[in-house]
Amino acid sequence: MAVQKRPSWASVYAGYPKTASGDLPAAQVFASVFGSGYDTRTFANACATRLSLGLLNAGIQPRKEFPIKEGKFKGKSVTTSAVNMVNWLKSYFGTPDVTVENPLNKEAVETKIGNRKGIYAMLPKSNAAFGASGHVTLWHNRNAVGNNHYTEYARIIYFWELK
């Protein structure tokens, strides 16, 4: 796939499910797209779903894993796996603007990304220790949404700038 044009920061951020203090809780995210009777065993971590909704709001369909059954994007699909989202981001948007291997702390990442805005992705040293395949979110104000940078678990951090 040829590298695609990146969406605007404003359109992705506007569609990203969040509260004043951080990420919209997973249960609310999943209920909004799959209905209140969604399978809570299958759908527990909503980071990739949140980013999917932000991208859909910008007119971009990420990798299709699960069809949306309710809401604004009914009939579209979301990605629910962080590592699958990272792989799709690399194929769709190309090489990340910033890559930080084995960051020592958040400050090491902040030094590289700075005050830019965009998509932040973390792949862990150990999926088992972290409890997921990774984490994807948005970065702005020199931090990941909700301060969920998880650098203490990170093997590698990727960042794609959105303007």
N, CA, C and O of each residue as an XYZ file, in Angstrom:
652
protein
N       0.845     -1.181      0.000
C       0.000      0.000      0.000
C       0.885      1.238      0.000
O       1.861      1.320      0.747
N       0.535      2.188     -0.840
C       1.265      3.454     -0.863
C       0.948      4.248      0.401
O      -0.165      4.194      0.924
N       1.933      4.972      0.871
C       1.747      5.794      2.070
C       0.662      6.837      1.794
O       0.667      7.496      0.754
N      -0.255      6.974      2.733
C      -1.403      7.865      2.584
C      -1.186      9.184      3.324
O      -0.384      9.274      4.254
N      -1.920     10.193      2.888
C      -1.887     11.500      3.543
C      -2.477     11.366      4.943
O      -3.479     10.682      5.149
N      -1.849     12.020      5.880
C      -2.328     11.975      7.262
C      -3.500     12.934      7.453
O      -3.565     13.985      6.815
N      -4.418     12.563      8.332
C      -5.561     13.438      8.604
C      -5.147     14.618      9.478
O      -4.024     14.671      9.981
N      -6.054     15.545      9.649
C      -5.764     16.678     10.525
C      -5.835     16.236     11.980
O      -6.599     15.341     12.343
N      -5.020     16.887     12.799
C      -5.066     16.647     14.237
C      -6.466     16.925     14.769
O      -7.014     16.135     15.536
N      -7.038     18.046     14.360
C      -8.339     18.468     14.890
C      -9.416     17.425     14.635
O     -10.245     17.170     15.508
N      -9.419     16.816     13.447
C     -10.467     15.842     13.133
C     -10.293     14.547     13.917
O     -11.281     13.956     14.352
N      -9.064     14.099     14.103
C      -8.825     12.874     14.879
C      -9.124     13.132     16.357
O      -9.807     12.337     17.002
N      -8.620     14.229     16.885
C      -8.828     14.550     18.301
C     -10.314     14.728     18.618
O     -10.781     14.292     19.671
N     -11.051     15.362     17.718
C     -12.488     15.584     17.940
C     -13.247     14.264     18.054
O     -14.216     14.172     18.809
N     -12.820     13.246     17.315
C     -13.520     11.964     17.335
C     -12.992     10.964     18.335
O     -13.580      9.898     18.515
N     -11.883     11.293     18.993
C     -11.263     10.382     19.960
C     -12.069     10.416     21.264
O     -12.220     11.488     21.850
N     -12.592      9.275     21.735
C     -13.410      9.260     22.961
C     -12.585      9.594     24.207
O     -11.676      8.858     24.588
N     -12.928     10.722     24.827
C     -12.156     11.192     25.972
C     -13.063     11.930     26.944
O     -14.204     12.273     26.634
N     -12.517     12.159     28.123
C     -13.175     12.974     29.140
C     -12.260     14.165     29.405
O     -11.212     14.295     28.771
N     -12.637     15.011     30.313
C     -11.794     16.160     30.659
C     -10.458     15.721     31.242
O      -9.465     16.441     31.130
N     -10.423     14.542     31.867
C      -9.193     14.096     32.528
C      -8.448     12.982     31.796
O      -7.370     12.584     32.239
N      -8.984     12.471     30.696
C      -8.268     11.406     29.991
C      -9.172     10.611     29.072
O     -10.124     11.136     28.493
N      -8.852      9.326     28.951
C      -9.595      8.443     28.064
C     -10.995      8.157     28.589
O     -11.192      8.007     29.795
N     -11.970      8.081     27.683
C     -13.293      7.601     28.053
C     -13.129      6.144     28.482
O     -12.452      5.387     27.787
N     -13.718      5.726     29.596
C     -13.555      4.348     30.074
C     -13.938      3.308     29.011
O     -14.854      3.515     28.214
N     -13.215      2.195     29.026
C     -13.396      1.134     28.031
C     -14.843      0.670     27.933
O     -15.357      0.501     26.827
N     -15.503      0.462     29.054
C     -16.886     -0.031     29.022
C     -17.794      0.918     28.244
O     -18.670      0.470     27.504
N     -17.592      2.210     28.405
C     -18.402      3.186     27.677
C     -18.062      3.192     26.188
O     -18.948      3.332     25.345
N     -16.784      3.040     25.870
C     -16.364      3.007     24.466
C     -16.993      1.808     23.772
O     -17.611      1.949     22.717
N     -16.835      0.627     24.365
C     -17.350     -0.585     23.727
C     -18.873     -0.587     23.648
O     -19.431     -1.013     22.637
N     -19.546     -0.126     24.678
C     -21.013     -0.058     24.641
C     -21.481      0.885     23.535
O     -22.521      0.656     22.919
N     -20.716      1.942     23.287
C     -21.123      2.915     22.268
C     -21.006      2.371     20.849
O     -21.689      2.855     19.946
N     -20.151      1.376     20.640
C     -19.989      0.832     19.284
C     -20.571     -0.568     19.107
O     -20.959     -0.938     17.999
N     -20.636     -1.352     20.187
C     -21.140     -2.725     20.081
C     -22.470     -2.939     20.796
O     -23.059     -4.014     20.693
N     -22.947     -1.931     21.517
C     -24.174     -2.076     22.286
C     -23.883     -2.510     23.707
O     -22.788     -2.983     24.012
N     -24.861     -2.349     24.566
C     -24.652     -2.623     25.994
C     -24.405     -4.094     26.298
O     -23.850     -4.411     27.350
N     -24.795     -4.992     25.419
C     -24.584     -6.420     25.657
C     -23.306     -6.964     25.042
O     -23.212     -8.162     24.773
N     -22.322     -6.105     24.814
C     -21.070     -6.567     24.184
C     -20.355     -7.590     25.072
O     -20.584     -7.644     26.280
N     -19.493     -8.393     24.460
C     -18.763     -9.452     25.164
C     -17.605     -8.835     25.956
O     -16.583     -8.456     25.383
N     -17.775     -8.740     27.260
C     -16.758     -8.103     28.102
C     -15.490     -8.939     28.227
O     -14.447     -8.411     28.611
N     -15.556    -10.222     27.915
C     -14.340    -11.058     27.941
C     -13.477    -10.777     26.716
O     -12.249    -10.770     26.799
N     -14.124    -10.547     25.590
C     -13.391    -10.271     24.352
C     -12.898     -8.831     24.309
O     -11.785     -8.560     23.858
N     -13.730     -7.915     24.778
C     -13.422     -6.493     24.668
C     -13.202     -5.894     26.049
O     -14.153     -5.597     26.772
N     -11.923     -5.720     26.405
C     -11.585     -5.175     27.724
C     -10.727     -3.915     27.613
O     -10.933     -2.956     28.356
N      -9.777     -3.916     26.697
C      -8.863     -2.788     26.537
C      -9.284     -2.001     25.296
O      -9.304     -2.550     24.194
N      -9.614     -0.743     25.465
C     -10.216      0.030     24.369
C      -9.274      0.985     23.645
O      -9.742      1.798     22.849
N      -7.969      0.921     23.887
C      -7.100      1.944     23.299
C      -7.166      1.971     21.773
O      -7.306      3.044     21.186
N      -7.068      0.813     21.123
C      -7.096      0.781     19.660
C      -8.474      1.160     19.125
O      -8.591      1.749     18.051
N      -9.509      0.819     19.879
C     -10.866      1.197     19.476
C     -11.036      2.708     19.551
O     -11.632      3.307     18.656
N     -10.519      3.332     20.608
C     -10.582      4.797     20.706
C      -9.889      5.452     19.507
O     -10.432      6.364     18.883
N      -8.682      4.972     19.199
C      -7.951      5.552     18.071
C      -8.694      5.282     16.763
O      -8.737      6.147     15.888
N      -9.277      4.094     16.623
C     -10.082      3.790     15.434
C     -11.188      4.824     15.256
O     -11.412      5.315     14.150
N     -11.876      5.152     16.344
C     -12.975      6.116     16.273
C     -12.470      7.510     15.911
O     -13.133      8.238     15.172
N     -11.307      7.884     16.425
C     -10.716      9.160     16.031
C     -10.387      9.195     14.551
O     -10.642     10.191     13.874
N      -9.815      8.100     14.046
C      -9.472      8.029     12.622
C     -10.728      8.017     11.758
O     -10.778      8.685     10.725
N     -11.743      7.261     12.178
C     -13.008      7.248     11.434
C     -13.603      8.651     11.360
O     -14.145      9.045     10.327
N     -13.505      9.393     12.440
C     -14.013     10.764     12.455
C     -13.290     11.636     11.426
O     -13.849     12.607     10.916
N     -12.045     11.274     11.133
C     -11.252     12.004     10.144
C     -11.438     11.444      8.732
O     -10.784     11.895      7.792
N     -12.335     10.457      8.585
C     -12.599      9.889      7.269
C     -11.679      8.760      6.870
O     -11.616      8.400      5.694
N     -10.962      8.193      7.830
C     -10.025      7.104      7.543
C     -10.512      5.822      8.204
O     -10.754      5.793      9.411
N     -10.658      4.756      7.405
C     -11.060      3.455      7.925
C      -9.801      2.664      8.269
O      -9.064      2.257      7.371
N      -9.545      2.440      9.567
C      -8.389      1.612      9.926
C      -8.663      0.144      9.608
O      -9.738     -0.212      9.126
N      -7.692     -0.679      9.882
C      -7.834     -2.116      9.658
C      -9.162     -2.594     10.249
O      -9.527     -2.244     11.371
N      -9.866     -3.397      9.467
C     -11.189     -3.867      9.883
C     -11.069     -5.159     10.679
O     -10.707     -6.202     10.135
N     -11.374     -5.082     11.976
C     -11.392     -6.275     12.820
C     -12.806     -6.621     13.273
O     -13.218     -7.779     13.213
N     -13.552     -5.606     13.729
C     -14.902     -5.840     14.237
C     -15.839     -4.753     13.725
O     -15.526     -3.566     13.819
N     -16.998     -5.157     13.180
C     -17.950     -4.159     12.686
C     -18.617     -3.390     13.822
O     -18.929     -3.946     14.875
N     -18.822     -2.117     13.584
C     -19.512     -1.256     14.542
C     -21.014     -1.472     14.376
O     -21.543     -1.394     13.267
N     -21.688     -1.742     15.480
C     -23.113     -2.072     15.446
C     -24.026     -0.918     15.831
O     -25.229     -0.967     15.572
N     -23.469      0.124     16.449
C     -24.286      1.248     16.912
C     -23.542      2.562     16.726
O     -22.323      2.593     16.559
N     -24.301      3.630     16.760
C     -23.695      4.954     16.795
C     -23.378      5.553     15.444
O     -23.790      5.049     14.399
N     -22.648      6.624     15.495
C     -22.310      7.453     14.338
C     -21.643      6.673     13.207
O     -21.863      6.971     12.033
N     -20.829      5.673     13.557
C     -20.064      4.947     12.545
C     -20.593      3.534     12.294
O     -19.854      2.670     11.822
N     -21.866      3.297     12.607
C     -22.483      1.994     12.372
C     -22.221      1.574     10.926
O     -22.420      2.353      9.993
N     -21.766      0.311     10.755
C     -21.442     -0.193      9.428
C     -19.962     -0.103      9.093
O     -19.492     -0.801      8.195
N     -19.221      0.742      9.796
C     -17.763      0.800      9.648
C     -17.171     -0.244     10.587
O     -17.914     -1.007     11.203
N     -15.861     -0.289     10.706
C     -15.211     -1.266     11.580
C     -14.125     -0.611     12.414
O     -13.616      0.459     12.081
N     -13.780     -1.288     13.516
C     -12.700     -0.827     14.384
C     -11.621     -1.892     14.492
O     -11.860     -3.080     14.272
N     -10.438     -1.432     14.835
C      -9.328     -2.298     15.221
C      -9.327     -2.307     16.744
O      -9.456     -1.257     17.374
N      -9.181     -3.495     17.338
C      -9.206     -3.574     18.800
C      -7.869     -3.990     19.398
O      -7.729     -4.022     20.621
N      -6.898     -4.305     18.574
C      -5.580     -4.735     19.045
C      -4.558     -3.630     18.812
O      -4.450     -3.099     17.706
N      -3.811     -3.286     19.852
C      -2.793     -2.236     19.722
C      -1.718     -2.614     18.709
O      -1.348     -1.791     17.871
N      -1.212     -3.840     18.770
C      -0.145     -4.226     17.844
C      -0.664     -4.250     16.406
O       0.065     -3.888     15.483
N      -1.908     -4.671     16.207
C      -2.474     -4.636     14.856
C      -2.633     -3.198     14.377
O      -2.410     -2.906     13.202
N      -3.013     -2.310     15.272
C      -3.128     -0.894     14.912
C      -1.757     -0.334     14.541
O      -1.635      0.393     13.555
N      -0.730     -0.662     15.313
C       0.625     -0.180     15.012
C       1.062     -0.667     13.633
O       1.589      0.113     12.840
N       0.850     -1.936     13.345
C       1.240     -2.473     12.040
C       0.479     -1.785     10.913
O       1.048     -1.492      9.861
N      -0.800     -1.529     11.132
C      -1.597     -0.824     10.125
C      -1.099      0.616      9.961
O      -0.964      1.096      8.835
N      -0.826      1.306     11.071
C      -0.321      2.682     10.999
C       0.961      2.751     10.175
O       1.129      3.657      9.359
N       1.860      1.800     10.384
C       3.118      1.782      9.624
C       2.850      1.601      8.136
O       3.488      2.250      7.308
N       1.911      0.725      7.791
C       1.635      0.490      6.373
C       0.858      1.648      5.751
O       1.029      1.938      4.567
N       0.011      2.309      6.529
C      -0.847      3.367      5.995
C      -0.156      4.732      5.974
O      -0.225      5.453      4.978
N       0.505      5.080      7.070
C       1.147      6.392      7.185
C       2.656      6.347      6.975
O       3.307      7.390      6.918
N       3.213      5.150      6.860
C       4.644      5.028      6.635
C       5.453      5.069      7.924
O       4.920      4.917      9.023
N       6.735      5.274      7.759
C       7.664      5.289      8.885
C       7.263      6.356      9.898
O       6.967      7.489      9.519
N       7.249      6.006     11.179
C       6.917      7.010     12.197
C       7.903      8.181     12.159
O       9.058      8.020     11.764
N       7.437      9.344     12.571
C       8.304     10.520     12.633
C       9.319     10.404     13.759
O      10.425     10.936     13.668
N       8.939      9.708     14.814
C       9.818      9.511     15.966
C       9.744      8.050     16.371
O       8.664      7.463     16.432
N      10.906      7.470     16.646
C      10.996      6.127     17.213
C      11.951      6.211     18.397
O      13.065      6.719     18.271
N      11.512      5.716     19.538
C      12.350      5.712     20.736
C      12.421      4.276     21.234
O      11.414      3.703     21.652
N      13.620      3.700     21.186
C      13.799      2.326     21.651
C      14.192      2.310     23.120
O      15.031      3.096     23.559
N      13.580      1.409     23.869
C      13.871      1.216     25.292
C      13.985      2.533     26.063
O      15.023      2.811     26.663
N      12.926      3.339     26.049
C      12.999      4.620     26.764
C      13.172      4.405     28.261
O      12.583      3.493     28.841
N      13.971      5.241     28.868
C      14.210      5.127     30.305
C      13.040      5.656     31.120
O      12.755      5.164     32.212
N      12.357      6.677     30.571
C      11.245      7.297     31.291
C      10.472      8.182     30.318
O      10.842      8.312     29.151
N       9.404      8.782     30.809
C       8.576      9.648     29.965
C       9.377     10.833     29.440
O       9.178     11.256     28.301
N      10.270     11.368     30.246
C      11.055     12.528     29.833
C      11.897     12.218     28.600
O      12.086     13.086     27.747
N      12.405     10.987     28.495
C      13.191     10.595     27.322
C      12.333     10.639     26.057
O      12.814     11.012     24.987
N      11.076     10.262     26.186
C      10.145     10.298     25.057
C       9.742     11.741     24.766
O       9.709     12.166     23.611
N       9.440     12.477     25.809
C       9.018     13.871     25.667
C      10.096     14.703     24.977
O       9.778     15.596     24.191
N      11.357     14.420     25.259
C      12.463     15.131     24.624
C      12.435     14.936     23.113
O      12.733     15.864     22.361
N      12.080     13.737     22.667
C      12.061     13.429     21.227
C      10.805     13.955     20.531
O      10.884     14.486     19.423
N       9.649     13.808     21.178
C       8.387     14.219     20.549
C       8.106     15.697     20.778
O       7.635     16.401     19.886
N       8.402     16.151     21.986
C       8.193     17.557     22.310
C       6.733     17.945     22.362
O       5.888     17.191     22.844
N       6.447     19.133     21.858
C       5.097     19.688     21.945
C       4.275     19.440     20.680
O       3.268     20.109     20.451
N       4.703     18.483     19.864
C       3.926     18.156     18.667
C       2.652     17.413     19.059
O       2.497     16.982     20.202
N       1.756     17.271     18.110
C       0.504     16.546     18.314
C       0.460     15.393     17.327
O       0.903     15.524     16.186
N      -0.081     14.253     17.774
C      -0.184     13.138     16.850
C      -0.538     11.833     17.524
O      -1.071     11.805     18.633
N      -0.229     10.753     16.829
C      -0.537      9.402     17.285
C       0.681      8.826     17.994
O       1.793      8.835     17.467
N       0.445      8.332     19.188
C       1.489      7.763     20.053
C       1.213      6.271     20.188
O       0.083      5.861     20.457
N       2.250      5.465     20.002
C       2.098      4.014     20.131
C       3.257      3.442     20.931
O       4.407      3.848     20.765
N       2.936      2.499     21.795
C       3.937      1.830     22.624
C       3.780      0.323     22.465
O       2.683     -0.218     22.604
N       4.893     -0.344     22.170
C       4.913     -1.806     22.184
C       5.760     -2.226     23.375
O       6.860     -1.706     23.563
N       5.261     -3.164     24.187
C       5.932     -3.505     25.441
C       7.081     -4.491     25.281
O       7.187     -5.210     24.288
N       7.932     -4.494     26.295
C       8.993     -5.501     26.388
C       8.368     -6.876     26.529
O       8.851     -7.851     25.954
N       7.292     -6.948     27.295
C       6.590     -8.209     27.544
C       5.086     -7.960     27.523
O       4.565     -7.198     28.337
N       4.391     -8.610     26.585
C       2.932     -8.489     26.543
C       2.315     -8.987     27.843
O       1.350     -8.408     28.342
N       2.876    -10.062     28.389
C       2.329    -10.645     29.620
C       2.470     -9.677     30.794
O       1.522     -9.478     31.554
N       3.643     -9.080     30.940
C       3.861     -8.148     32.054
C       3.000     -6.895     31.901
O       2.503     -6.358     32.891
N       2.821     -6.429     30.661
C       2.014     -5.233     30.426
C       0.520     -5.541     30.467
O      -0.286     -4.708     30.880
N       0.164     -6.742     30.036
C      -1.245     -7.127     30.036
C      -1.969     -6.822     28.742
O      -3.196     -6.899     28.685
N      -1.231     -6.478     27.706
C      -1.813     -6.184     26.392
C      -0.697     -6.221     25.351
O       0.483     -6.299     25.690
N      -1.093     -6.162     24.071
C      -0.100     -6.199     22.991
C       0.613     -4.864     22.816
O       1.579     -4.763     22.059
N       0.135     -3.843     23.516
C       0.724     -2.515     23.424
C      -0.305     -1.474     23.803
O      -1.336     -1.783     24.401
N      -0.009     -0.230     23.445
C      -0.935      0.865     23.739
C      -0.847      1.892     22.626
O       0.244      2.252     22.184
N      -2.003      2.363     22.173
C      -2.059      3.435     21.182
C      -2.989      4.521     21.703
O      -4.026      4.239     22.304
N      -2.601      5.753     21.464
C      -3.388      6.885     21.945
C      -2.970      8.122     21.163
O      -2.307      8.021     20.131
N      -3.355      9.266     21.655
C      -2.928     10.531     21.064
C      -1.958     11.225     22.009
O      -2.002     11.034     23.224
N      -1.084     12.031     21.425
C      -0.090     12.791     22.188
C      -0.323     14.272     21.920
O      -0.407     14.696     20.767
N      -0.427     15.050     22.983
C      -0.484     16.510     22.882
C      -0.161     17.076     24.258
O      -0.201     16.363     25.260
N       0.153     18.345     24.292
C       0.564     18.984     25.550
C       1.712     18.223     26.219
O       1.766     18.097     27.443
N       2.620     17.722     25.391
C       3.834     17.032     25.848
C       3.546     15.751     26.636
O       4.322     15.366     27.511
N       2.416     15.087     26.314
C       2.068     13.872     27.048
C       1.029     13.071     26.270
O       0.351     13.592     25.384
N       0.922     11.796     26.625
C      -0.142     10.952     26.095
C      -1.449     11.320     26.795
O      -1.436     11.765     27.942
N      -2.566     11.137     26.114
C      -3.874     11.411     26.713
C      -3.981     10.670     28.044
O      -3.674      9.481     28.129
N      -4.417     11.381     29.075
C      -4.590     10.774     30.391
C      -3.299     10.365     31.070
O      -3.323      9.624     32.053
N      -2.154     10.846     30.552
C      -0.840     10.481     31.093
C      -0.551      8.985     30.925
O       0.264      8.419     31.653
N      -1.226      8.351     29.959
C      -1.073      6.907     29.736
C       0.017      6.629     28.703
O      -0.257      6.153     27.601
N       1.250      6.933     29.079
C       2.392      6.733     28.175
C       3.033      5.360     28.354
O       3.595      4.820     27.402
N       2.962      4.794     29.534
C       3.452      3.443     29.854
C       4.911      3.210     29.464
O       5.272      2.104     29.060
N       5.743      4.228     29.579
C       7.150      4.068     29.200
C       7.868      3.030     30.052
O       8.841      2.427     29.600
N       7.401      2.815     31.278
C       8.056      1.827     32.140
C       7.951      0.413     31.573
O       8.725     -0.461     31.963
N       7.012      0.173     30.662
C       6.846     -1.143     30.027
C       7.407     -1.189     28.609
O       7.478     -2.261     28.008
N       7.802     -0.048     28.073
C       8.054      0.083     26.640
C       9.355     -0.544     26.156
O      10.425     -0.356     26.734
N       9.214     -1.291     25.079
C      10.352     -1.748     24.288
C      10.628     -0.708     23.209
O      11.777     -0.415     22.878
N       9.529     -0.153     22.664
C       9.665      0.849     21.609
C       8.433      1.759     21.603
O       7.312      1.327     21.872
N       8.680      3.022     21.289
C       7.627      4.032     21.165
C       7.663      4.560     19.734
O       8.735      4.814     19.185
N       6.488      4.723     19.140
C       6.367      5.321     17.808
C       5.478      6.557     17.904
O       4.577      6.634     18.738
N       5.755      7.522     17.027
C       4.946      8.741     16.985
C       4.797      9.203     15.541
O       5.779      9.352     14.815
N       3.542      9.426     15.138
C       3.222      9.993     13.834
C       2.603     11.361     14.065
O       1.557     11.465     14.706
N       3.229     12.404     13.557
C       2.711     13.756     13.776
C       1.482     14.013     12.909
O       1.425     13.618     11.745
N       0.508     14.681     13.506
C      -0.681     15.148     12.792
C      -0.731     16.663     12.940
O      -0.478     17.191     14.022
N      -1.050     17.352     11.873
C      -1.080     18.823     11.914
C      -2.482     19.342     11.716
O      -2.698     20.554     11.721
